[in-house]
Amino acid sequence: MKNIQSKSLSVEEAQGIATEALLQLSRDPEQIGRFLAFSGIGPEMIREAAGEPGFLAGVLEFYMMDEALLLAFCENAGIRPTMMAAARYAIAGEDEDHA
């Protein structure tokens, strides 16, 4: 993931961060299991759910609930941890009931 330095993220940049975060989760069986339990979907539904409004925001929220997971992702992706919240806002805006 490129190092994004702009003050506000475009929806496309935010979706890129969330997609990369989902890919990282998918590489860790324990974390993807936790995410699926958090989201209430089964593994067979993840591809379909990824197209739903709010799904990528939910991925970012999952990371923001676990500081160690958040920091590990941000280090690997070369982004600041605050970018996760900015990405979530870019995707979902003020809508808190999106998931």
N, C-alpha and C positions, 0 to 999 in steps of 0.2 A: 504494500500500500504506500502510495506516495505521501510525503509529509505535507499535509494541508495546513497552510498558514493563514488563510483568509479569515476575517473576523466572523463572517456568517457563511454557512455552508449552503450550497444549493441542495435541492432535494436529491439530485443524482449523486452528489458527493456523499451525502448522508446515507443513501441507500447502498452505496459502495462500501462504506464503513460497516454497516449492519450486515451486509452479505458476507464480507470477510469475517466478521465476528461469528456468523452462523457456520461458515466453513470451518473455523477453528474449533467451534463446539463439536462439529460432526466428527472431528478427528480424535475426540476424547470420549470413550463410551460412558464414563461416569458422568461427565458434564452434560452430554447430550441427553442422558437419562433424566438428570435433574431438570434440564430445560423442558423436556417433553412433559414431565410431571407438573412443572410450573405452568405450562401453557395449556395443559389439558388435552393434548392431541397425542395420537399414537404415531409410531415411526412411519407407518404406511401413509399417513396423512400429511407429512411435513411438506412435500412438494406442492400439494394443492393449497395448503394453508399459507405457504410463502407468497402466494398471489393475493391473499386477502388483505384489505386495508388494516393497518395496525400491526401486522405480524412482525415486520422488521423493527418497529418501535418496541415491540415486546421483547425482541432479541436484545436490544440495547438496554432495556429496563432490567432484564435478567443479569446482564453484566454489572449494572450499577448497583445491584443488590449484594454483590460479592466482590469486596475490594481486592482480594488476591487475584481473582479471575480477571477483573477489570485491569489491574496493573500489568498482569502478564500479557494480556492481549495488546494493550497500548504499547508496551515495550516492543513486542514482536512486530506490530504494525507501524511503529514510528510516529505515533500520534500522542498528544497530551490527553490525559484522562478526562479533562473537561470537554474534549471534543465528542465524547460519547453522549453527554447531555445535550450538547449543541446539535448533534446528529439526530437525537431523539426528538428534539424540538422542531428541527427542520422537516422531519417526516410527519410528526403528529400535531405539531403546533400546540395550541391551547387545549385541544381535545384530550381530556383525561380518560374518557370512556371509549377507547379505540380498540381494545383487544378483544 
